[in-house]
């Protein structure tokens, strides 16, 4: 049975990139599961939306502050291990810049050791340190 690769991203800013990555992954014979951690606008295309993530965390979208990046980070960190335990995915890849990488990495850190975890971010180069995203976890950064 083919593995399922979760893509975690803010579709309100990275939808095109996420759907492109999903198409490439699917052409290789894998399934994809798109996790949208958008904080400003709701868009279509996700298997689990920000509304559903926040609801599982106990917050309604209508009560969510669009600048609540910290809240979405905590909600995603709460929900991601549940999705993994439910068998929704086998591997997780985050796609985004600095803010998405920070939110996604907080969630990815909650997954068990040896679950393949990748943070693909434009911040993986330059003088910024990735320790804030990776810490002591088994996360591959590119």
Buried (B, 14 or more C-beta within 10 A) or exposed (E): EEEBBBBBBBBBBBBEBBBEBBEEBEEEEBBBBBBBBBBEEEBEEBBBBBBBBBBBBEBEBEEBEEEBBEBBBBBBBBBBBEBBEEEBBBBBBBBBEEBBBBBBBBBBBBBEEEBBBBBBBEBBEEEBEBEEBBEEEBBEBE
